[in-house]
Amino acid sequence: MSKRRPPESTACDDRATAYARAVVAGDLIAGPQVRHACARHLRDLEAGPARGLRWDLEAANHAIDYFEDVLRLNGGRFEGQPFKVLPWQAFIVGSLFGWKGEDGFRRFRVAYVETAKGSGKSPLAAGIGLYGLTSDGESRAEIYAAATKKDQAQILFRDAVAMVDQSPLLAPVIPKSGAPGKEYNLAYHRTGSFFRTVSADDGQSGPRPHIALLDEIHEHKTPLVVEMMRAGTKSREQALIFMITNSGTDRLTVCWDYHDYAVKIASGALEDDSFFGFVCGLDDGDDPFADEACWVKANPSLPYGIPGMKYLREQVTQARGMPSKEATVRRLNFCQWVAADNPAISRDAWLATQDDDFDLERLLGRRCVAGLDLSSTQDLTALVLLFEPAEDDPVWRMMAWFWLPKEGLQKKGERDRVPYLAWEKAGHLETTPGAAINKRYVLHRLVEITELYDLQGVGYDRWRIEDLTSLIDDDGLSLPPLTPVGQGFKDMSPAVDEFERRLINAEMRHQGHPVLTWCAANAVYNEDPAGNRKIDKKRSTGRVDGIVAAVMASSLTLGELADNDDITDFLRAPIIA
């Protein structure tokens, strides 16, 4: 579509390389992964030809010029304005279309771009789709806006439709199918090409994308759509999968897989000449709530007023006043992968209450209660003991034990992306024989633990109490009283409140047990309309059984606290009413 300009040769006209040099030199502020990506570009200019790579400056500039000569933006103050390609966008567009392989086709086949919300990723993606539709030299090109759901795919597609409507060059040559506001296809008859949406709802076969645009990858629960698109590219010689996203919460997702891969490629830890990554983020030690200078690392359009300092300051102010919003602001506005959108446990509070040097022998014979979260088959089983304060140690103490089936432990660790084998070797995780959790094994270990400590009672999920009581009867074992603890809002909320209060006020200490710490990072609250809270296993980002067990133990300590402010009196009072 755009008229090809004469080849460019001067460094100042190579906008992609100029950006890379400015970032590496420190003239432009960028986060660590973007610095690594820029350094990779400069390395490849020197060493790439030995691997068959070639930097085609004319092709890079042709794509960048297309954005500025052909495309128009839409929405708000940008309505109808030419697409002014910002330096970071020039680096991405130039890299994707300027780098070629030894076969002369496009080098990069997969691209992953992660920036803060409002940086301009969606119009960038829509523009790449329109370039692929009209100006990439591909006959019968199939361009897709792809997502897990049709309505999600429509968001990016609507940007492309609006950009066509705004462009004097595109509007006459790209007919639309569908009623205004409900368009479903853009056609470019000159090459027999089209641009439309596709989702997992449409099935898993058929698309043969020349360019596939995948928005909000952090919302993809499975890799289905990504793999569907990648499988369809096998018949295309220079197909491109272009993924854009905010940072996410769940590291057991396809989004984290590509985030992690992009980080490793950029740093040189892995080598893949077909993969391009641009991952915005902060440096270790940066605190966006304390220092505005680091904001640009996650918001590369910020120097150009996008999304604007006023907006970001409003977000930070609200997060300071509403702690429940903090994780969302850190994730969406500052590219910090948080454990959960509404984390149950503050990372700072957890680390502040860690006590690695405490002499555990001082707990022998000390009164305590337990919470036992017993899995049904293959999941994690957790036991947490909560020791009451003593006169010479006036804090609550937590100790934890965990069990998993021995069979398939390595595979389970790969699935959950945690080092179960290493934890087992270090003694942080015990395994039971077989492929399912052996409840009898756990029960006998509980009896052994009971003999060491003054255990007053065990809190237990009432829906599984029959499993345990039948084993106790069969084996003739003796345990302290078993107390069923309901898992609903009514029963769990008071215990959650008390557990949180003790943690925040530093009235409780833990050992830094790695499995328990992992559970704490994963835990997410669910809240009912009345404000009652409980740990939500379904919404949490990984195993949370250790924290559920700790909350159940806390529930057994309620009822005595209000009337016993003096710790000596409290020690004489029974823990369980």
C-alpha positions in Angstrom: 0.0 0.0 0.0 2.6 2.5 1.0 5.0 3.6 -1.7 8.4 2.0 -1.1 11.0 4.6 -0.3 14.6 4.4 -1.5 16.9 2.2 0.6 18.1 3.9 3.8 21.7 3.6 4.9 22.6 6.1 7.5 22.5 5.2 11.2 20.1 8.1 12.1 17.5 6.7 9.6 17.7 3.2 11.2 15.1 3.9 13.9 15.1 0.4 15.3 18.8 0.3 15.7 18.9 3.9 17.0 16.5 2.9 19.8 18.6 -0.2 20.6 21.7 1.9 20.9 20.1 4.6 23.0 18.7 2.0 25.4 22.0 0.2 25.7 23.9 3.4 26.2 21.5 4.5 28.9 20.2 7.5 27.0 16.7 6.0 27.1 15.5 4.5 30.4 14.3 0.9 30.0 13.9 -2.2 32.1 16.3 -5.1 32.3 14.6 -7.3 29.7 14.2 -4.5 27.1 17.9 -3.6 27.7 18.8 -7.3 27.0 16.6 -7.3 23.8 18.3 -4.2 22.5 21.7 -5.7 23.3 20.7 -8.8 21.4 19.8 -6.7 18.3 23.2 -5.0 18.4 25.0 -8.3 18.8 23.1 -9.8 15.9 24.1 -6.9 13.7 27.7 -8.0 14.3 27.5 -11.7 14.6 24.2 -12.5 12.9 25.6 -12.9 9.4 27.6 -15.9 10.5 24.3 -17.6 11.4 22.7 -16.6 8.1 20.9 -13.5 9.5 20.6 -10.3 7.5 19.4 -6.9 8.6 17.2 -5.5 5.7 16.9 -1.8 6.6 14.8 -1.1 3.6 12.2 -3.7 4.7 12.3 -2.4 8.3 11.7 1.2 7.1 9.0 0.2 4.7 7.0 -1.3 7.5 7.5 1.7 9.8 6.6 4.1 7.0 3.4 2.1 6.4 2.2 2.9 9.9 3.0 6.6 9.5 1.9 7.1 5.9 -1.1 4.9 5.7 -2.6 4.3 9.1 -4.8 6.6 11.3 -5.5 6.2 14.9 -8.9 6.0 16.5 -10.4 6.9 19.9 -10.4 10.0 22.1 -7.8 12.6 21.4 -6.1 10.4 18.8 -9.2 10.1 16.6 -8.1 10.4 12.9 -4.5 11.3 13.7 -1.6 9.8 11.8 0.0 6.8 13.5 3.1 8.4 14.9 5.4 5.4 15.6 7.1 5.9 18.9 10.8 4.7 19.3 9.9 1.5 21.2 7.3 0.7 18.5 9.8 1.4 15.8 12.1 -1.1 17.4 9.4 -3.8 17.4 8.1 -3.2 13.9 11.5 -2.7 12.4 12.8 -5.9 14.1 9.9 -8.0 13.0 10.0 -7.0 9.3 13.6 -6.0 8.9 15.4 -9.1 10.1 15.6 -11.9 7.5 16.9 -15.4 7.5 19.3 -17.0 5.0 16.3 -18.1 2.9 15.4 -14.4 2.5 12.1 -14.8 4.5 11.3 -13.2 7.8 13.5 -14.3 10.6 11.0 -13.9 13.5 8.1 -16.3 13.5 6.9 -15.7 17.0 6.8 -12.4 18.9 5.9 -11.7 22.5 5.3 -8.1 23.7 4.5 -7.3 27.3 4.0 -3.7 28.5 1.9 -1.9 31.0 -1.8 -1.1 30.3 -2.4 1.8 28.0 1.0 1.8 26.2 -0.5 1.4 22.8 -0.1 -2.4 22.2 -3.5 -2.9 20.6 -3.2 -0.3 17.8 0.3 -1.6 17.2 -1.0 -5.1 16.8 -3.9 -4.0 14.6 -1.4 -2.1 12.4 0.8 -5.1 12.0 -2.3 -7.1 11.0 -3.3 -4.5 8.4 0.3 -4.4 7.1 0.2 -8.2 6.7 -3.1 -7.9 4.9 -2.1 -5.3 2.3 1.7 -4.8 2.1 3.6 -7.9 3.1 3.7 -9.5 -0.4 1.7 -12.5 0.6 -1.0 -13.8 -1.7 -4.2 -15.0 0.0 -2.9 -13.9 3.3 -5.1 -14.9 6.3 -4.9 -12.5 9.2 -6.5 -13.4 12.4 -7.3 -11.6 15.7 -7.3 -14.7 17.9 -8.5 -15.3 21.5 -10.1 -17.9 23.6 -13.5 -16.2 23.3 -15.1 -14.5 20.3 -15.8 -11.3 22.2 -12.2 -11.0 23.3 -11.0 -11.4 19.7 -13.4 -8.7 18.6 -11.7 -6.1 20.8 -8.5 -6.0 18.7 -10.4 -6.5 15.5 -12.6 -3.5 16.1 -9.4 -1.4 16.4 -8.4 -2.6 13.0 -11.8 -1.8 11.5 -11.7 1.7 13.0 -8.2 2.2 11.6 -9.4 1.2 8.1 -12.3 3.6 8.4 -10.0 6.5 9.4 -7.4 5.9 6.6 -8.0 7.6 3.3 -5.8 5.0 1.6 -7.3 1.9 3.2 -11.0 2.7 3.3 -11.6 2.6 -0.5 -9.8 -0.7 -1.0 -10.8 -2.8 2.0 -14.5 -3.6 2.0 -16.0 -4.7 5.3 -18.5 -7.5 5.9 -21.2 -7.0 8.6 -23.3 -4.2 9.9 -21.7 -1.1 11.4 -20.3 -2.0 14.8 -20.7 -5.7 14.0 -18.1 -6.2 11.3 -16.6 -9.7 11.0 -14.3 -9.5 8.0 -11.9 -7.2 6.2 -11.1 -8.1 2.6 -8.2 -7.1 0.3 -9.3 -8.4 -3.0 -6.1 -7.4 -4.8 -4.3 -10.3 -3.2 -7.3 -12.4 -2.2 -6.5 -11.8 1.5 -8.7 -11.3 4.5 -8.6 -10.2 8.2 -11.1 -11.7 10.6 -11.5 -13.1 14.2 -11.1 -16.6 15.3 -11.4 -18.2 18.8 -11.3 -21.5 20.5 -15.1 -21.6 20.2 -14.6 -21.9 16.4 -12.8 -25.3 16.6 -9.2 -26.3 16.5 -8.5 -26.7 12.8 -8.8 -24.7 9.6 -6.9 -21.4 10.1 -3.7 -21.0 8.1 -2.5 -17.6 9.3 0.0 -15.5 7.6 -0.2 -13.3 10.7 -2.0 -14.2 13.9 -2.6 -11.5 16.5 -3.2 -12.7 20.1 -4.3 -10.2 22.6 -4.3 -10.4 26.5 -2.3 -13.7 26.6 -2.4 -13.5 30.4 -6.1 -14.3 30.2 -5.6 -17.5 28.3 -6.1 -20.4 30.7 -4.7 -23.0 28.3 -2.3 -22.8 25.3 -5.0 -24.0 23.0 -5.4 -20.9 20.9 -1.6 -20.3 20.6 -1.0 -23.9 19.5 -4.0 -23.7 17.1 -2.5 -20.7 15.4 1.1 -22.1 15.4 -0.1 -25.4 13.9 -1.7 -23.5 11.0 1.5 -21.7 10.1 3.3 -24.7 8.7 2.2 -24.0 5.1 3.3 -20.3 5.3 6.9 -19.4 4.6 7.1 -16.3 6.8 4.1 -16.5 9.1 4.1 -14.5 12.3 2.5 -15.1 15.6 2.3 -11.8 17.4 1.3 -11.9 21.1 0.6 -8.8 23.3 -0.3 -8.8 26.9 -0.2 -7.1 30.3 1.6 -9.0 33.1 -0.3 -11.8 34.7 -0.8 -13.5 38.1 -0.6 -17.2 37.2 2.7 -18.7 36.5 1.1 -21.9 35.5 -0.1 -20.5 32.2 0.9 -20.1 28.6 1.5 -16.4 29.2 4.2 -17.1 31.8 5.7 -19.7 29.6 6.3 -17.2 26.8 7.3 -14.4 29.3 9.9 -16.7 30.8 11.1 -17.9 27.3 11.4 -14.3 26.1 13.4 -13.3 29.1 15.8 -16.2 28.6 16.2 -15.5 24.9 16.9 -11.8 25.4 19.5 -12.5 28.1 21.3 -15.1 26.0 20.5 -18.0 28.3 18.8 -19.6 25.4 19.2 -19.1 21.6 16.2 -19.1 19.2 16.7 -16.9 16.1 13.0 -17.2 15.3 11.7 -15.7 18.5 11.4 -12.0 19.4 10.6 -10.7 22.8 10.0 -7.3 24.2 9.2 -7.6 27.9 8.9 -4.4 29.9 9.5 -4.5 33.6 11.2 -3.0 36.6 14.7 -3.7 38.0 15.2 -5.5 41.2 14.8 -2.9 44.0 12.5 -0.6 42.0 9.4 0.4 43.9 6.9 2.2 41.7 5.0 3.3 44.8 8.0 5.2 46.1 9.8 6.3 42.9 8.2 7.7 39.8 11.4 7.5 37.9 11.1 3.8 37.3 7.6 4.1 35.8 8.9 4.5 32.2 10.5 1.1 32.4 7.0 -0.5 32.3 5.3 2.3 30.4 7.5 2.9 27.3 5.0 5.5 25.9 5.1 7.6 29.0 7.6 10.2 27.7 5.0 11.0 25.0 2.1 11.4 27.5 0.7 7.9 27.2 -1.0 6.9 29.4 0.0 10.0 31.3 1.6 10.8 34.7 -1.8 12.0 36.1 -3.4 8.7 35.4 -0.6 6.7 37.0 -0.5 8.9 40.0 -4.2 8.4 40.5 -3.7 4.6 40.3 -0.9 4.7 42.9 -2.9 6.9 45.2 -5.9 4.6 45.1 -3.8 1.6 45.7 -2.2 3.2 48.7 -5.7 3.9 50.1 -7.1 0.5 49.1 -4.6 -2.3 49.7 -6.9 -4.8 47.8 -6.1 -2.8 44.7 -2.3 -2.8 45.1 -1.6 -6.1 43.3 -3.8 -5.1 40.3 -2.0 -1.7 40.0 1.4 -3.3 40.3 0.5 -5.8 37.6 -1.4 -3.7 35.1 0.5 -0.4 35.4 4.0 -1.5 36.4 4.5 -5.0 34.8 5.0 -6.8 38.1 3.9 -10.4 38.1 2.1 -10.6 41.4 1.0 -13.9 43.0 -2.7 -13.0 42.7 -5.1 -10.1 42.0 -6.3 -10.1 45.6 -3.5 -11.8 47.5 -4.5 -13.1 50.9 -1.1 -12.5 52.4 1.2 -9.5 51.9 4.7 -10.6 50.8 6.2 -7.9 53.1 4.3 -9.2 56.1 5.2 -12.8 55.4 8.9 -12.0 55.1 8.9 -9.7 58.2 7.5 -12.6 60.3 10.1 -15.2 59.2 12.3 -16.5 61.9 15.0 -18.9 60.6 17.1 -18.9 63.7 14.5 -20.0 66.3 15.4 -23.0 68.3 12.6 -25.5 67.5 13.5 -27.6 70.5 11.9 -24.9 72.6 8.6 -25.9 71.2 8.8 -29.5 72.6 6.0 -29.9 75.1 4.5 -26.5 74.3 0.8 -26.3 73.9 -0.5 -26.1 70.3 -3.4 -26.8 67.9 -3.3 -28.2 64.4 -5.0 -27.7 61.1 -5.0 -30.7 58.7 -5.9 -30.2 55.1 -6.1 -33.8 53.8 -6.2 -34.3 50.0 -8.6 -36.8 48.5 -6.2 -38.5 46.1 -3.1 -36.9 44.5 -3.0 -33.3 45.8 -0.9 -31.8 48.5 -1.7 -32.7 52.1 -0.7 -30.2 54.7 -0.5 -30.1 58.5 0.2 -26.9 60.3 0.8 -26.7 64.1 0.1 -23.3 65.8 1.9 -23.0 69.1 0.5 -20.5 71.7 2.6 -17.7 73.0 4.8 -18.3 76.1 6.0 -15.9 78.7 9.6 -16.0 77.4 8.4 -16.1 73.7 5.2 -14.0 73.4 4.4 -14.8 69.8 2.5 -17.6 68.0 4.7 -20.1 66.2 3.9 -22.1 63.1 5.4 -25.4 62.0 4.3 -27.2 58.9 4.5 -30.7 57.3 3.5 -31.6 53.7 2.9 -34.9 51.9 2.5 -36.0 48.3 2.4 -39.4 46.6 5.8 -40.7 45.7 4.7 -42.0 42.3 4.8 -39.3 39.6 6.4 -36.7 41.8 8.8 -35.4 39.1 6.0 -35.1 36.6 3.8 -33.3 39.2 6.7 -30.9 39.9 7.0 -30.1 36.2 3.3 -29.5 36.0 3.1 -27.3 39.1 6.5 -25.7 38.2 7.9 -26.2 41.7 10.9 -28.3 42.9 9.1 -31.1 44.6 12.1 -33.5 44.2 14.4 -30.9 45.7 12.0 -30.2 48.6 11.7 -34.0 49.2 15.5 -34.4 49.3 15.9 -31.4 51.7 13.2 -32.8 54.0 10.6 -30.2 53.4 8.2 -32.6 51.7 7.4 -36.2 52.7 6.1 -38.7 50.2 3.7 -41.6 50.7 3.9 -44.9 48.7 1.8 -45.2 45.6 0.1 -42.9 43.1 -2.5 -41.5 45.6 -2.0 -40.0 49.0 -1.7 -42.7 51.7 -3.9 -41.4 54.5 -2.8 -44.1 56.9 0.8 -43.0 56.4 -0.2 -39.4 57.2 -2.2 -40.5 60.2 0.7 -42.4 61.7 3.1 -39.5 61.2 0.5 -37.3 62.9 0.6 -39.6 65.9 4.4 -39.3 66.0 4.2 -35.5 65.9 1.6 -35.6 68.7 4.0 -37.4 70.9 6.5 -34.5 70.6 4.2 -31.6 71.3 1.3 -30.8 73.6 -1.3 -31.0 70.9 -4.7 -29.9 72.2 -6.8 -30.5 69.1 -6.8 -30.9 65.3 -9.0 -28.8 63.0 -10.2 -30.7 60.0 -12.4 -30.3 56.9 -15.8 -31.8 58.0 -16.4 -33.2 54.5 -13.5 -35.6 54.9 -13.6 -36.4 58.6 -15.0 -39.8 58.1 -11.9 -40.9 56.1 -9.7 -40.1 59.1 -11.9 -41.3 61.9 -12.4 -44.7 60.3 -8.6 -45.1 60.0 -8.2 -44.1 63.6 -10.7 -46.8 64.7 -9.2 -49.4 62.4 -5.7 -48.9 63.7 -6.6 -48.3 67.3 -4.8 -45.0 67.4 -5.2 -42.2 69.9 -5.3 -38.6 68.9 -6.3 -35.3 70.5 -9.9 -34.2 69.8 -10.8 -33.8 66.1 -12.7 -30.6 65.5 -14.5 -30.2 62.1 -13.9 -26.7 60.6 -16.4 -25.6 58.0 -14.9 -24.3 54.8 -17.6 -21.7 54.0 -17.6 -18.0 54.7 -19.3 -18.2 58.1 -16.8 -20.6 59.7 -13.6 -19.5 57.9 -14.0 -15.7 58.0 -13.3 -15.2 61.7 -10.2 -17.4 61.5 -9.0 -15.6 58.4 -9.4 -12.3 60.2 -7.5 -13.5 63.3 -4.7 -15.2 61.2 -4.3 -12.0 59.2 -4.3 -9.8 62.3 -1.5 -11.8 64.0 0.6 -11.8 60.8 0.2 -8.0 60.2 0.9 -7.2 63.8 3.9 -9.5 63.9 2.3 -11.6 66.7 3.1 -14.7 64.7 6.3 -16.3 63.4 7.1 -19.0 60.9 10.2 -20.9 59.9 10.4 -19.8 56.3 9.3 -23.3 55.2 9.6 -23.2 51.4 6.4 -25.1 50.7 4.4 -23.1 53.2 5.9 -19.9 51.8 4.9 -21.0 48.3 1.3 -21.6 49.5 1.3 -18.2 51.1 2.3 -16.6 47.8 -0.5 -18.4 46.0 -3.3 -17.7 48.4 -6.3 -15.6 47.2 -9.3 -14.4 49.1 -12.9 -14.8 48.1 -15.3 -12.4 49.7 -19.1 -12.5 50.0 -21.4 -9.5 49.9 -21.2 -9.2 53.7 -17.4 -8.9 53.6 -16.7 -12.3 55.0 -13.5 -13.9 53.6 -12.1 -17.3 53.0 -9.1 -18.8 51.0 -10.4 -19.6 47.5 -8.6 -22.7 46.2 -10.2 -22.3 42.7 -9.0 -18.8 42.2 -5.6 -19.2 43.8 -2.6 -19.4 41.5 -1.2 -22.7 42.9 -1.4 -24.9 45.9 -2.7 -23.1 49.0 -3.2 -26.2 51.3 -0.7 -25.0 53.9 -2.4 -21.7 54.4 -5.8 -23.4 54.6 -4.4 -25.7 57.3 -3.0 -22.7 59.2 -6.3 -20.9 59.1 -8.1 -24.0 60.4 -5.6 -24.2 63.2 -6.3 -20.5 63.9 -10.0 -21.2 64.2 -9.3 -23.5 67.2 -7.8 -20.6 69.1 -10.8 -18.3 68.8 -13.1 -17.6 71.8 -10.4 -17.2 74.5 -8.7 -14.1 73.2 -11.1 -11.3 74.1 -11.3 -12.1 77.8 -7.6 -12.8 78.4 -5.5 -9.8 77.7 -2.9 -10.9 80.2 -0.7 -13.6 78.7 -0.3 -15.5 82.0 -4.1 -15.8 82.3 -4.3 -16.9 78.7 -1.8 -19.6 79.2 -4.0 -21.1 81.9 -7.1 -21.0 79.7 -7.9 -23.9 77.5 -7.2 -23.3 73.8 -10.3 -25.2 72.8 -13.6 -24.3 74.5 
